[in-house]
Amino acid sequence: MTAQMYLPTFYVKQKLAMTTNRYELYAANPDGSFGQLYGLAEQKRLAFKEQVTFFSDASKSRAVFAFKARRKLDLNAGYDITDETGQQIGFFRKDFGASLMRSTFHVEGPGYAGTGQERSQAVALVRRFTDIPFLPIHFDFVGSDGQPLLSVERQASMRDKYTVNVPDQRVDFRVAAAIAVGLDALMQR
């Protein structure tokens, strides 16, 4: 799995446990149903230095990619995304200043760089002043040329389910998956 992977649409399904968040990655079938399992990850809650490893299946015998914070407890923390051999395939970071009113992230990968922001200013403001757990959260990432890179949409439900659309074929599935999971993990802090 070291070569670039492209998946135009996939789902991220979150399952909560006492000390961890579990994320499952599924391809989207043409009819919109869940397809093949592409990986799973568990994120420890309240970790001082965020690191999430994605595995090929529930046995967790083969790590296939990961993301890890460059620093501990940094509000503008950057996260390196690596393949199964540890080679960097992407990077993302939260823009703390721009995120005060609407969460904003920057992403980089081979041949592209872009910015993603919450689609709705109104929902962003409501999220900051209330604790409504099932608000829909939508992020749109665009490249420096203004073209769409990817979007992450959380459906309004009690359990988090995200639909990730990747119109730009330069965006590796693993980078898009790391960003989708990272958005969920970082939005809960």
N, C-alpha and C positions, 0 to 999 in steps of 0.2 A: 504494500500500500504506500510505497514511497513516491510513485508518480502522481501527478496532479489528478484529482478526481473532480468531476463536475456532476452535480445533481441539481436540476432546475427547480424542483419543489420537494420539500421534505417536511416532516413534523418532528417537533420536540415535545415529548410528553413527560411531565414532572410527576414524581411520586414522593410524598413526604414521609420521613421516618423521624424518630426521636432526635438523632444527632446528625443526620445527613439529609441532603436533598439528592434524589436519584433522578437522572435524566435518561430517557430512552429516545433514540433517533431512528425514525422510520422513513423509508421512501414513500412518496405519495403515488398511489395507483392512479391510472387515468380517470377512474370514476370518483376520485377523491377519498377513497378508503385508505387505511393504513396498509402499506406494503411491507417489504423486507426490512428486518431490523438491521440497521447499519452501525449500531454501537450503543454503548451505554456508559454513563459516568456517574460517580458519586462525589458530592462536594461536602466536605465537613463544614458544619456551621461554625461561625465565630473563629475561623482560622486567622492567625495573625498575618500570614503570608499566603495569599490565595493560590492554590494549585489544584487543577482539575485534570484527571487523566481519563481518557476515553478508552474503553475496551471493546474488543470485537464481539463479545457475547457475555452472557450472565456468569460464565465460569471465571471471568476476569483473568484468564491465563495469558492473554496477549494484549498488551497496550498498543494502540494504533495511532494515537496522537494525544496532545495535551496542550494546556495553556497554563502559564505560571507568571505571577506578578514579579516584576523586576525588583520591587522594594516592599518592605513591610509597612502597613498602615499609611500609605501615601494617597492623599485625596485625588491626585492626578496620576495615579498608578498606571503604568504601562504593562501590558501582558504579552509575552512572547508565545506564539503558537508554533508548536514543533511537531514534526512527523514522528513515526515510531523509532527512527534512528537518532532523534534529538536534533535534527536539522530544522532551522527556522523556516517556516512556510508563510508566516504572516505575523501581524502585530496589531493590537488595538489598545486604546486608552480612553479613559473618561476625561472630558474637558470640564474640570470642576467649576471654573468661572462661568462658562456658558450654560452649565447644568443647573444653576441656581433657579432659573425659571422654567427651563425645559431641558431634560436630560440630553446631553450631546456626547457623542463618541467619535473618535477618529480611527480609521482602519488603513492598513497598508498591506500590500501583497505584491508578488512579482508582476510588475507592469501596471500597477494601479495604486491610487491613494484616494481616500474619500472621507466624507463626514456623514454621520447618521444622527438623526434627531427625532424626538417624539413627534408624531404627526400632529397631535392635537394639543395646542397650548392650554385649552380649557381643562382637558383631562389631566395634563401635567400639573396644573395648579390645584385641582381637586385632590390629586394624589398627595401633594405636599401638606395639605391641611386636614386630611381625613385618613382613616385606616380602612378603606373599603377594599377587601382583598381580591374582588373579582372584576375590577375595572379593566376594560380592554386597554391594552398598551400596544401601540403600533410605532415601529421605528422604520424610517426610510433612510437608506444610505445611498448617496450619490457620489460619483467620482469627481475629480477636479475639473473634468470637462462638462459636468452637469448631468451626465447620463446615469440612470439607475444602476447601482451595483447589486443591492439586495434589500429585501424588506423582511421584517420580523413582526408578526401579528399575533398577539395573545387574544384568544377568544374569551369572552365574558363567561366564566364558569368558576365553580368552586375549586376545581383542580386545574392547574396551569397546563394549557396545550397551546403550542405555538405553531403557526404555519410559516415556513421560511421559503420565500421565493427569491430565486437568484437568476435574474435575466442576463447578467454579464458572465460569460463563460470563462473569464479569467479568474473568477473567484472560486477557489478550491472549496469543495464541500466541507472539508475539515475546518477551514477558516470560518465559513459561514456558521457551522455548527458551534464552534468555540464562541463566536460572538453571540449567538442566540442564547446559549447557556450562560455566558458571562453577563449578558444584559439581565437575565433573571436573577442571578446570584447577586449582582451589584445593585440592582434596584431594591433588593430587600434590606440593604444596609442603611 
